[in-house]
Amino acid sequence: MADKGNLMAENIVSRSLQRVRKLLADEAAKRRLDNRELARVRDLLHECANGVGGEISARRRAGRLAETYRQLDDDGRAAFLRLIACEFNPDPEKVGQAHAEFQAAIGSDAQWEAESKLRQALRSSRLRILTQFTALPQGVKFLVDLRADLLRYLERDPALPSLDRELETRLGAWFDVGFLELKRITWDSPAVLLERLIEYEAVHEIRSWSDLKNRLDSDRRCYAFFHPRMPLEPLIFVEVALIDHLADNVQTLLDENAPVFDTEQASTAIFYSISNTQTGLRGVSFGNFLLKRVVDDLKRDYPKLAHFATLSPLPTFRRWAEKSPDAWAAAFTASDLQRIARHLPPETAPLTSADQLPSLLADGRWMEQARLARALEHGMLRLAARYLLTAKREGRPYDPVARFHLGNGARIERLNYLADTSTRGSKQSYGLMVNYLYDPDTIELNVEAFSTSGEIAAAPAIRRSARD
């Protein structure tokens, strides 16, 4: 097994180097979209929009356009997309005429025909252009990557949002969860797929091949959604640990030297990392369906599993806290500050108010000072509990991970102090993490309460900590 793993690692490293060389060569070969090429692209796009020729001509034309787009530099791609957005939008005159006819026909038998004509007038030829790319072997992936570019250009070009909305709607239909395949990824999966996991892991960096192998061992599971037209490109994946308790520390959970747990004794499935992989699918949601499918799969294979929970980051907690001085004053009492002051290094300025704490905690070294860390614990837990229960953005929880899990029916079960002492954990959340619990008996009630009134499901201990 070791030889096989070493050979796989060598092969993957070789392919990675080849891909890097190709990317560098492609980057060097990129060119601007000059007037001559712009005119050629415009002609091809109009042929696409008008459906000139047969199926073979359409595929050849789409291939030429895709290849041209790939070879353009950033400004050239932005101009390419602006051309589609501005020259292939609905005809204002036709829309106005169709709308007038619809208004005149309301209440008569002609209303439904007029409505159909209005819908047709509002339909832009951009959709016909975009759809033709799907006939290419990598056409669906091309469109996903194209939208990733489009998202970067939105703020600088007001002509692009309408194209983005159309493409997002189309991708939402093509990537409907009914078309996706749930697959388990193992150490025996294709090497190129394992390489993708390392590249796309967005929560806890995969540091080595032995780290990856540990995450795919017999007491772990990794599941991903795939689209049939992108068989080696996971759209979203979740990493799961099968254990006998509610995990409270990610370093312990990812310890490569820990013994493999006997899954026959497992009572709890911990979802410790969920990563979306395709920027171009932003706004296309299938994470909630992934978790439901994975829970069903695990319950089938391990009937003894009784608890399904996460060990989740608080990715915007520190950002919010540094902008909320009043929250520190409310979370840390005078006695808290006195205890903290007793354990500060001698060279530190006297601690007189809670608003000094963000600067004191800025570099993360306090985590290594056991007595100081203990003195900070109660106040930090209060601060985090209030963050989860009260901090809002546009009426919804400020924290994006909380929005996701609460919206899918989870309950805030427990806050874990110093649960992620990595550099990333310190920068995101002062090392705090949270367990969201998925209780099958209350999921639907929680979803309904959260969606209708914004009510947040939380364990009594969380609510007490927020009130203290």
Secondary structure, DSSP 4 states (H G I P E B T S, - for coil): -HHHHHHHHHHHHHHHHHHHHHHHHHHHH-B---HHHHHHHHHHHHHHHHT-S-HHHHHHHHHHHHHHHHHB-HHHHHHHHHHHHHHSS--HHHHHHHHHHHHHHTTSTTHHHHHHHHHHHH--THHHHHHHGGGSTTHHHHHHHHHHHHHHHGGG-TTSHHHHHHHHHHHHHHT-GGG-EEEE--TTS-HHHHHHHHHH--SS---SHHHHHHHTSTTEEEEEEEBTTBTT--SEEEEEEEESS----HHHHT-TTSPPP-GGG--EEEEEEEEE--GGGTT---HHHHHHHHHHHHHHH-TT--EEEE-EE-TTHHHHHHT-HHHHHHHS-HHHHHHHHHTS-TTSPP--SGGGHHHHTTTSGGGG-HHHHHHHHHHHHHHHHHHHHH-EETTEESSHHHHHHHHTT-EEEEEETTS--SHHHHHHHTT-EEEEEE-TTTHHHHHHHHHHH-PPPB-HHHHHHHH-
